[in-house]
Structure formats: structure tokens, C-alpha cells
Amino acid sequence: MGSCQLNCLVLVLCFSLFTAISASTFISDGIFGSQILSERRLLQAKKPCPVNFEFQNYTIITSKCKGPEYAPNLCCSAFKDFACPFAEDLNDLSNDCASTMFSYINLYGKYPPGLFASECREGKLGLGCPAVSPSVALSDKSANANGSGRMSDLLPMLILLVASLLLSMQLI
């Protein structure tokens, strides 16, 4: 294998690695409140949320996040445990998932308005969500009715691309 081909292989592998690493999920700060949109929507209509938040298990939050103190470390970790599986739908500002979820959180937990928005901050991208386990990812894919793809769906394609490049380099 020539040095040019070896350099190309290293470049492709590095690109693959960085792509896989950068595919972590975040819950955007935008879900905590309204923001100015750069485009106008007809009557500001939003699509209905594909997740049924009415029947979710809110004890994840209500058992850990208790007043009157509302400890930020407990409340925010509980919020992330609850919300991270729905991060893609919550970050979609064209639907009403975030407002629906917060309505139910406040209904079941009787939290002060803006509690999670004011206490739960991690960075510019919002709250970081841990990587999803394969079993959760499979159940999430089957439950995802809107057909939107996830970044993790690209990994098999990326592996196939790298394998094809390796094979073509050996044939040259």
C-alpha cells in the first residue's frame, strides 16, 4: 500500500471517528421558552407532538426534585433522565412537544414556573444527554412514527463506506 493510500485511509478513519464522537445528543436551551424565530409561520401554528406526554412516568422527576429547596443537582439530573430520550422531538421547534412536556411536568410536580429553565444550564448547546444504549435506540426507532432519521443511523453507512474504500485500495 502506497504512502498516499495510507494517508487517505488514515484521513477517512479519523473523519469516521470524529463523526461518531460528535453525534452526542443535547437538549437545546430553546425548549425552555419562546425565542424569536427568523421566519414567520402562518398563525404560528405548530405540529402536534408525536410523543404522548400524558402517560409518561413523571416519578423520575417528582421523586428527586422536591421543594422548597429544589436542589439544582437533583432536579437537573432528574429532568435529564426524563427528557433525554425525547431530545430529538423536544428540540424540534416546529412542534409543541416542549410546551406539552412542561405542562405535564408542572401539573404532576407543581413546580414554580421556569424552575428548570433557570436552574439547568450546561453550555451553549443546552443540556448534554448521555449516549443511548442500543436496546433503547431500537425501541425508540420503532416508536418514532414521524420517520425522521437519527445521526446513529449513519454509522452502518459509514462503516460500509470505509470498508469499500479499503477494498478499492487493495484492488488498485
N, C-alpha and C positions, 0 to 999 in steps of 0.2 A: 504494500500500500504506500503510495507516494506521500510526501510531506503535505502537499496541497490537499489531498483527500483526507489525510489525518486531521488537518486544521479545520476542514469543513465538518468532519464528524464531531470534533470537539465543540465547535460552534453550535451545531444542531443540538447536541446533548445539553450544553449549557442553557440554550434557549428553552429546551423542554423542561429542564429543572426549574428555571426561573418562572416559567408559566405555571407549572404545578404548584410552586410555593406561593405565588401571588394570587391563587384562586381562593384565598380565605374569604369568609363571609363577614359582613358588617351589618349592623342595624343603623341606618342613617339617622343623623340628628334631625332630619326633615320630618320624621314621623311624630315628633313631639309637639308640633304646632304648625300653624299655617305659615307659608312663606310666599313671597312674591314670585309669581310664575312669569317666565319670559314670553309665554304665549297666552292668548285668550281662548278660553273654551266656551262653547255655546252654553249659556246659563250656568257655567261652572259645574256641569254635570259630571259625576264620577261613576265609573262602572261599579257594580256591586262586587263585594269581596268574595272570592272563590272559597275562602275558608269560613266555616261556620263557627264563629267565636262564641256563640251562645252556649254550646255544650262542651267547651274546653274545661280542663281541670285547673281551676284558679287557686287551689290549695297550695300549689307550688309557690305562689306569691303570698297568699294570705297567712300561711303558716310561718313564714320567715319575716315578713315585713309588717311589723306591728308598731302601733303608736303607743304613747305620744312621741317617742323619740324618733322613730323611723330611721334606724341606723343605715346610713348610705351603703356600707359594705354588704349588709344583709339584703336590703331592698334591691340594690342594683344587681347582685348576683342572682337573686330570685327572679327578677324581671328578665334577665338574660336567659336563664334556664327556661322560662316560659316562652319568650318571644323569638329566640334564635331559630327554632325550627320553622318559623314563618317569615324569616327575614326577607326573602325574595318578594313575597306578597306585601309585606309591610312597607318595603322601600318603593314599591310601585305607586307613585303619586297620582296615577290616573284612576285608582280605585279608592274605596272608602275603608280599607282594612284597618289602617292605623286608628282612625277615629272610632270605628266599631270596637276594636280591641280595648282601647282605653275606656270606652263607655262601660264595657263589662267589667274591666278591672276595677273601676271606681264604684260600680254597682255592688260587686261582691266584697270589695275591700274597704269601701268607704274612706278612701284616701283623699287628702287635701288636693285641690286642683294643682296640676303642674309639679307634683312631687317627683315623679321620675324624670321629667324634663330638667328640673333644677338640680337634682342630686346625681344623676347618672351621666357622666361625661367621661370620655376616654381619649378622644382625639378628633382630628378634622373629619375622619371618615365615619365617626359615630362610635357605637359600641361594637367591640370585636366579638364575634361569635366563634366558639371553638369549632374545629373540623367535625363534620358529621360522620358518624360511624356508617359503614356500608349497609348494615341492616336498616338503619333509619333512612338512609338515602334511598334504598329500594322502596320502602313503604311510602316515602314522601313522593317518589316518582309516580307510583301507582295512584296516589291520592291527588296528584296535581292534574286537575281537569282542564286547565287552560292551555296545556300543551307547550308552555314556554320552556326552553332548554336551560340547563344549568351549565356552569363552567366545567363541572366534573364530567359532563357528558363528552367533553372534548378529549379527555385523557386517552380512551381507546384509539381515537383517530390519530392522536399524536404518536402513540406507540407504533401504530401501523405505518405512519409516515417515516419514523426513524428506522424501522425495520426495512422498509422499502429502500431508503437511501443507503443503508448498509449493504443490502443485497446488490443494488445497482453499482456500488463502488467496487464490489468484488468481481462483478462481471466485466468491468471496463478494463 
